[in-house]
Amino acid sequence: MASIFVLGIALAAAGEVWHLAVKREKEQELLFVGNQFRQAIKGYYEHTPPQAQRYPARLEDLLKDPRYPLVQRYLRKIYADPVQGGAEWGLVKGAGGEIMGVHSLSKDEPVKKGNFSSADRSFENKMTYSDWVFMYIPGQNPTGLPQRR
């Protein structure tokens, strides 16, 4: 009876460790996918003349830019939210309804609270994944890498 009790405790502990590992993996995937969206929005915005720069109206515009007769792609596919598991994203919209950024719709609490890249430094100590907003703002370096001049 005692060995069954000890085995039950060990299995419960292993389950917790596994759950935490899966959650961390989903967080890493969210950081990757979110940064793919940020880079795509940046590419769309900067691929226009400076006096006419604008954000995409729809996420699908990142797959095929409707402003050009030839195919211009900034994103290979509309990624699913790795935390929620669905294709729906929260959108950060500008005054004209254009998409400036995306975020997960998950209200779960992240495991990762610090040690983010410089591009994601604003995520430090956020309470939910939906607070991790992947947005492109002109003049800011979204990659965290030194900008070339």
Summary of the structure (lengths in Angstrom):
residues: 149
radius of gyration: 19.5
end to end distance: 70.7
largest distance: 76.4
contacts: 366
relative contact order: 0.16
helix: 41%
strand: 8%
